[in-house]
């Protein structure tokens, strides 16, 4: 979601921002490693109860397919 809003700040349409965020996940550009979520252009440290010591890929559609555009795509 952070990547989605970063894309919106760059004057893209909502539909294109969603597409870019989904592609980043599907292509493996966003992942969790050692308790930190990484995505193109940023990172976020997770709370200790959510921290994962190994690298976890977020490519599976489980992580990105639920987000859909409803209403005006602009």
C-alpha positions in Angstrom: 0.0 0.0 0.0 2.9 2.4 0.7 4.2 1.9 -2.8 0.7 2.5 -4.2 0.5 5.9 -2.4 4.1 6.8 -3.5 3.0 6.1 -7.1 0.0 8.4 -6.7 2.3 11.2 -5.5 4.1 10.9 -8.9 1.0 12.0 -10.8 0.0 8.6 -12.1 -3.6 7.4 -12.3 -5.0 5.2 -9.5 -5.1 2.3 -11.9 -1.5 2.7 -12.9 -0.4 3.1 -9.3 -2.1 -0.1 -8.3 -0.6 -1.9 -11.3 2.9 -0.7 -10.3 2.5 -1.8 -6.7 1.2 -5.2 -7.7 4.0 -5.7 -10.2 6.6 -4.8 -7.5 5.2 -7.6 -5.3 4.8 -10.1 -8.1 8.3 -9.5 -9.4 9.9 -10.0 -6.0 10.9 -6.3 -5.5 9.1 -6.2 -2.2 10.0 -8.7 0.6 10.5 -9.1 4.3 14.0 -9.9 5.7 15.2 -9.9 9.3 12.1 -8.1 10.5 12.2 -5.3 7.9 9.8 -4.9 5.0 11.6 -3.7 1.9 10.0 -2.2 -1.3 11.3 0.0 -4.1 12.0 3.3 -2.5 11.7 2.4 1.1 11.6 0.1 4.1 9.8 -0.3 7.4 10.8 -2.1 10.5 8.2 -4.5 11.8 7.2 -4.9 15.4 9.1 -7.6 17.2 6.1 -9.9 17.4 5.8 -9.8 13.5 9.6 -10.0 12.8 10.7 -12.9 10.6 14.4 -13.9 10.8 14.5 -15.4 7.3 13.8 -13.7 3.9 10.1 -14.0 2.9 9.1 -13.3 -0.6 5.8 -11.6 -1.3 5.4 -12.8 -4.9 2.5 -15.1 -4.3 -0.9 -13.7 -5.4 -2.1 -14.1 -1.8 -0.2 -10.8 -1.0 -1.3 -8.7 -4.0 -4.3 -10.1 -5.8 -6.9 -8.9 -3.3 -6.4 -5.2 -4.1 -8.7 -4.0 -6.8 -9.7 -0.6 -8.2 -13.3 0.4 -7.6 -14.8 3.6 -9.0 -13.0 6.2 -11.0 -9.5 5.1 -12.0 -8.2 8.6 -12.3 
